[in-house]
């Protein structure tokens, strides 16, 4: 097993609890096997230093999301750390929550920056021995000038004349004011995120009061104030997978804690609440583990994919059936049109056989008339020639064409007038 020794050298504003002991030196196992859904948040935090770096946490979250691991569990035991890189890691956790639940399990301490990360998760579950809180930011420095001067060393510094406010002298009035502005900005950003992620809604002073103005509490006291969602003990069998690792269920539910400070509704998406399912045979959410292993979940997914394929197949069949019905309807309409044309042709043929003269114009109009109106029109046309006689023997002094036109039009006029009751 290879190990890398690293030193933590913080810089800038810190979101850290100085009362939680930690070492500035340590090692990490480069080839330690890790479960893809369990991400360590241990030791002092920084973007690129020793321990659980923000960049490393973001990379492992992205890998777990890409692999479809659910839930993702942050194993937290940290006094906090630097502010640089922290907001980006909070954003990565919030993005991962859109793909599946993210849980923070606090083994030892979730202080300051570590609690900031935990607050971005769907749930915070803490061991009964854990410490929670210490919200806010701090800047600390060690003035060694007196010790150096005691050895004969002298300290000098010069600042460019046009930028006299650059890096004010630590310990001076300007230096103290500059440090306070930096730490206030970081602390306000922390409180703003807490109000957005867990509540309570309100101004920053109200949020600071809800979190005891930076105090650190035991996990059970934190539970009473709504800082965490559940406290577990080693004997809690339902949480064995969470505490010890191993095959986690594909879906996991937690009871809603009574968040006196947050006072958020159960379905508040921004409040960190994860959707709850009601198991069959129960009256409501119970907080039990849904014992669906990864193998069972894979089998269920196969059934879902099969069902989706069957739905696609049935949808295609219904579409083909609808298309067939449209073709059939068009065919029926065409046959009906042909039948009506034959009926009109037979009616015209019968009228001509009876000695009636049907003009070309009237023949064009008859198919568009209702059957009742056609019967009236054809019945009103007088016979102008003997049955079986040659067409064209009309009245004396008139051409056969004139007789056909005048008598045909008159027949139409009479039929229309009779239909209107004139």
C-alpha positions in Angstrom: 0.0 0.0 0.0 1.5 3.4 -1.0 1.0 6.5 1.1 1.4 10.2 0.4 2.4 12.5 3.3 0.9 15.9 3.0 1.0 19.1 5.1 -2.0 21.4 5.5 -1.0 25.0 5.0 -4.3 27.1 5.2 -4.5 30.5 3.7 -7.3 33.2 3.7 -10.6 33.0 5.6 -11.3 29.7 7.3 -14.6 28.0 8.0 -13.2 25.8 10.8 -13.7 24.9 14.4 -10.4 25.5 16.2 -11.6 23.5 19.2 -11.7 20.3 17.2 -8.3 18.8 17.4 -6.5 18.0 14.1 -3.0 17.4 12.8 -1.3 19.6 10.3 0.4 16.5 8.9 -1.1 13.2 7.9 -1.2 10.6 5.1 -3.7 9.3 2.7 -3.6 5.8 1.2 -3.3 6.3 -2.6 -4.5 2.7 -3.5 -7.1 2.3 -0.7 -10.2 0.6 -2.2 -13.2 2.7 -2.0 -16.9 2.2 -2.6 -18.0 4.5 -5.4 -20.9 5.9 -3.5 -19.1 6.6 -0.2 -17.0 9.8 -0.2 -14.7 10.7 2.7 -14.9 14.3 4.1 -12.2 13.9 6.7 -9.6 16.2 8.3 -9.0 19.9 7.5 -10.5 20.8 4.2 -8.9 22.8 1.4 -9.0 22.9 -2.4 -5.7 21.1 -3.0 -4.1 20.3 0.4 -3.9 17.2 2.5 -7.0 15.2 3.5 -10.3 15.3 1.7 -9.8 18.1 -0.8 -12.7 20.0 -2.3 -11.5 19.2 -5.8 -11.3 15.5 -4.9 -14.8 15.5 -3.4 -16.2 17.1 -6.5 -14.4 14.5 -8.7 -15.8 11.6 -6.7 -19.3 13.0 -6.7 -19.1 13.4 -10.5 -17.9 9.8 -10.9 -20.6 8.4 -8.6 -23.3 10.4 -10.5 -21.9 9.1 -13.9 -22.0 5.5 -12.6 -25.6 5.9 -11.4 -24.7 5.2 -7.8 -27.6 5.9 -5.4 -27.5 7.0 -2.7 -24.2 9.0 -2.5 -23.0 9.1 1.1 -20.5 11.7 2.5 -18.6 10.2 5.5 -17.9 13.4 7.5 -15.4 13.8 10.3 -13.8 17.2 9.9 -13.3 20.4 11.8 -13.8 22.4 8.6 -11.3 24.2 6.5 -10.7 26.9 3.9 -13.5 28.8 2.1 -11.7 28.6 -1.2 -13.4 25.8 -3.3 -16.2 25.3 -0.7 -19.0 27.0 -2.7 -18.2 25.0 -5.8 -18.4 21.8 -3.8 -21.8 22.8 -2.4 -23.0 23.4 -5.9 -21.7 19.9 -7.0 -23.6 18.3 -4.1 -26.8 20.2 -5.1 -26.4 19.1 -8.7 -26.0 15.5 -7.7 -29.2 15.7 -5.6 -31.1 16.2 -8.9 -30.0 12.7 -10.0 -30.5 10.9 -6.6 -30.3 11.3 -2.8 -27.1 12.5 -1.2 -26.7 11.7 2.5 -24.2 13.1 5.0 -23.2 10.6 7.7 -21.3 12.4 10.5 -19.0 10.0 12.3 -17.0 12.4 14.4 -17.5 16.1 13.7 -19.3 18.2 11.1 -18.0 21.6 12.1 -17.9 24.8 10.1 -17.0 24.1 6.5 -17.8 20.4 7.0 -21.3 21.3 8.2 -21.7 23.6 5.3 -21.1 20.7 3.0 -23.4 18.4 5.0 -26.2 21.1 4.9 -26.2 20.8 1.1 -27.2 17.1 1.3 -30.7 15.7 1.4 -30.2 14.3 4.9 -27.7 14.7 7.8 -27.4 11.6 9.9 -25.1 11.8 12.9 -23.6 9.2 15.2 -24.7 9.8 18.8 -21.1 10.8 19.7 -20.7 13.4 16.9 -20.3 17.2 17.3 -22.2 19.5 15.0 -22.2 23.2 14.2 -19.6 25.9 14.7 -21.0 27.9 11.8 -19.3 31.1 10.6 -15.8 32.0 9.6 -12.5 32.9 11.3 -9.2 34.4 10.4 -6.3 33.6 12.7 -2.6 34.6 12.6 0.4 34.3 14.8 2.6 37.4 15.3 6.2 36.2 15.8 7.8 39.6 15.4 8.4 40.0 19.1 10.2 36.7 19.3 12.3 37.4 16.2 13.3 40.9 17.6 14.3 39.2 20.9 16.9 37.3 18.9 18.1 40.4 17.2 16.1 40.1 14.0 14.4 43.2 12.6 11.2 43.3 10.6 10.8 45.7 7.6 8.1 46.2 5.0 7.4 48.9 2.4 4.1 49.5 0.4 3.9 51.3 -3.0 2.9 54.9 -2.5 0.0 54.9 -4.9 -1.6 51.8 -3.2 -1.2 52.5 0.5 -4.2 50.4 1.5 -2.6 47.2 0.1 -2.1 44.5 2.7 -2.5 46.7 5.9 -0.2 45.8 8.7 -1.6 43.0 10.9 -2.5 44.3 14.3 -3.0 47.9 13.1 -6.4 49.5 13.0 -6.5 49.3 9.2 -5.3 45.7 9.3 -7.9 44.6 11.8 -10.7 46.3 9.9 -9.6 44.6 6.6 -9.5 41.2 8.3 -12.9 41.7 9.8 -14.4 42.6 6.4 -13.0 39.4 4.9 -14.2 37.1 7.7 -17.6 38.8 7.8 -18.1 38.3 4.1 -17.3 34.6 4.4 -19.5 34.2 7.5 -22.4 35.9 5.8 -22.1 33.6 2.8 -22.2 30.6 5.1 -25.3 31.8 6.9 -27.0 32.7 3.6 -26.4 29.2 2.4 -27.7 27.6 5.6 -30.9 29.6 5.3 -31.4 28.5 1.8 -30.4 24.9 2.3 -31.9 24.0 5.7 -33.6 27.1 7.1 -34.8 29.0 8.9 -35.8 31.6 6.3 -35.2 35.1 7.3 -32.4 37.6 7.7 -28.9 36.6 8.6 -29.2 37.6 12.3 -32.2 35.2 12.6 -30.2 32.4 10.9 -27.2 33.1 13.2 -29.5 32.9 16.3 -31.0 29.6 15.0 -27.5 28.1 14.9 -26.6 29.5 18.3 -24.3 32.1 16.8 -21.5 29.6 16.0 -21.8 27.2 18.9 -20.9 23.6 18.6 -23.4 21.0 20.0 -23.7 17.3 20.6 -25.6 15.5 17.9 -28.6 15.0 20.1 -28.8 18.7 21.0 -28.3 19.4 17.3 -31.2 17.1 16.4 -33.5 19.0 18.8 -32.7 22.2 17.0 -33.1 20.7 13.5 -29.4 20.9 12.6 -29.4 17.2 11.8 -32.2 14.9 10.7 -31.4 11.7 12.7 -29.0 10.4 15.3 -28.0 6.7 15.2 -26.2 4.3 17.5 -24.1 1.3 16.6 -27.0 -1.0 17.5 -29.2 0.5 14.8 -29.5 -2.4 12.4 -31.4 -0.4 9.8 -28.3 1.9 9.5 -25.7 -0.8 9.4 -25.0 -0.3 5.7 -24.6 3.4 6.3 -22.2 3.0 9.3 -20.2 0.1 8.0 -20.5 0.2 4.3 -21.5 -2.7 2.1 -24.5 -3.2 -0.2 -26.8 -0.2 0.3 -30.4 -0.4 -0.6 -31.3 1.3 -3.9 -33.9 3.5 -2.1 -33.6 4.7 1.4 -36.1 6.7 3.4 -35.6 8.7 6.6 -38.2 10.1 9.0 -38.5 13.9 9.0 -37.0 15.5 12.0 -38.9 18.1 13.9 -37.1 21.1 12.6 -38.1 23.7 15.1 -35.6 26.1 13.7 -36.3 25.5 10.0 -40.1 25.1 10.2 -40.1 23.8 6.6 -43.0 21.9 5.0 -42.4 18.2 4.3 -42.4 18.7 0.5 -40.0 21.7 0.5 -37.5 20.9 -2.2 -35.0 23.6 -1.1 -35.3 22.4 2.5 -33.3 19.3 1.9 -36.3 17.0 2.2 -36.1 13.8 0.2 -39.3 12.4 -1.3 -40.9 9.7 0.9 -42.7 6.6 -0.3 -45.3 4.8 1.7 -44.7 1.1 1.8 -47.6 -1.3 1.1 -49.6 -2.1 4.3 -48.6 1.0 6.2 -50.5 4.2 7.0 -47.7 6.6 6.2 -43.9 7.2 6.2 -42.2 5.0 8.7 -38.5 5.8 8.1 -37.7 2.1 7.5 -35.1 0.9 5.0 -36.7 -0.3 1.8 -34.7 -3.5 1.4 -34.1 -3.5 -2.3 -30.6 -4.7 -3.0 -28.6 -3.7 -6.1 -29.4 -7.1 -7.6 -33.1 -6.7 -7.0 -32.9 -3.2 -8.4 -31.1 -4.4 -11.5 -33.9 -7.0 -12.0 -36.5 -4.4 -11.5 -34.8 -2.1 -14.0 -34.8 -4.9 -16.6 -38.6 -5.3 -16.0 -39.0 -1.6 -16.5 -37.1 -1.6 -19.7 -39.1 -4.6 -20.9 -42.3 -2.9 -20.0 -41.2 0.3 -21.8 -40.4 -1.8 -24.9 -43.8 -3.4 -24.7 -45.5 0.0 -24.5 -43.5 1.1 -27.5 -44.6 -2.0 -29.4 -48.3 -1.5 -28.5 -48.0 2.2 -29.4 -46.7 1.2 -32.9 -49.5 -1.3 -33.3 -52.2 1.2 -32.3 -50.7 3.7 -34.8 -50.7 1.1 -37.6 -54.3 0.2 -36.7 -55.3 3.9 -36.9 -53.7 4.2 -40.3 -55.5 1.1 -41.5 -58.8 2.5 -40.3 -58.1 5.7 -42.2 -57.4 3.8 -45.4 -60.6 1.7 -44.8 -62.6 4.9 -44.2 -61.3 6.4 -47.4 -62.1 3.2 -49.3 -65.6 3.2 -47.9 -66.1 6.9 -48.9 -64.9 6.1 -52.5 -67.3 3.1 -52.8 -70.1 5.3 -51.5 -69.3 8.0 -54.0 -69.2 5.4 -56.8 -72.6 3.9 -55.6 -74.2 7.3 -55.6 -72.8 8.0 -59.1 -74.4 4.8 -60.4 -77.7 5.6 -58.7 -77.8 9.1 -60.4 -76.8 7.5 -63.7 -79.6 5.0 -63.4 -82.1 7.8 -62.5 -81.0 9.8 -65.5 -81.2 6.8 -67.8 -84.7 6.0 -66.6 -85.9 9.6 -67.2 -84.5 9.6 -70.7 -86.1 6.3 -71.4 -89.4 7.9 -70.3 -88.9 10.5 -73.0 -87.5 13.3 -70.9 -84.7 15.4 -72.1 -81.9 16.0 -69.6 -79.4 18.7 -70.5 -75.7 18.4 -70.0 -75.8 21.2 -67.4 -78.5 19.4 -65.4 -76.7 16.1 -65.6 -73.7 17.8 -64.0 -75.8 19.2 -61.1 -77.9 16.2 -60.3 -75.1 14.2 -58.5 -74.8 17.0 -55.9 -78.5 17.1 -55.1 -80.1 15.1 -52.3 -82.1 12.1 -53.6 -85.4 13.7 -52.6 -84.6 16.9 -54.6 -83.4 14.8 -57.6 -86.7 12.9 -57.7 -88.6 16.2 -57.7 -86.5 17.7 -60.4 -86.6 14.7 -62.7 -90.3 14.3 -62.1 -91.0 17.8 -63.1 -89.4 17.5 -66.5 -92.1 16.8 -69.1 -91.7 14.2 -71.7 -91.0 16.0 -75.0 -90.9 12.9 -77.3 -92.7 9.6 -77.5 -91.2 6.8 -75.5 -88.6 5.2 -77.7 -88.8 8.1 -80.2 -85.8 10.0 -81.5 -84.5 12.7 -79.2 -85.0 16.2 -80.6 -88.8 16.1 -81.6 -89.9 19.1 -79.6 -92.6 21.8 -80.0 -93.5 23.2 -83.4 -91.4 26.3 -84.4 -88.6 25.5 -81.8 -85.4 23.7 -82.2 -84.9 20.6 -80.1 -82.1 22.3 -78.2 -84.2 25.3 -77.3 -87.0 23.0 -76.1 -84.5 21.0 -73.9 -83.1 24.1 -72.3 -86.4 25.9 -71.7 -88.3 22.9 -70.5 -85.4 21.6 -68.3 -84.9 25.0 -66.7 -88.6 25.3 -66.1 -88.6 21.9 -64.5 -85.8 22.9 -62.1 -87.6 26.2 -61.2 -90.8 24.4 -60.5 -89.1 21.8 -58.4 -87.2 24.4 -56.3 -90.4 26.5 -55.9 -92.4 23.5 -54.7 -89.6 22.6 -52.2 -89.7 26.1 -50.8 -93.5 26.0 -50.6 -94.0 28.8 -53.0 
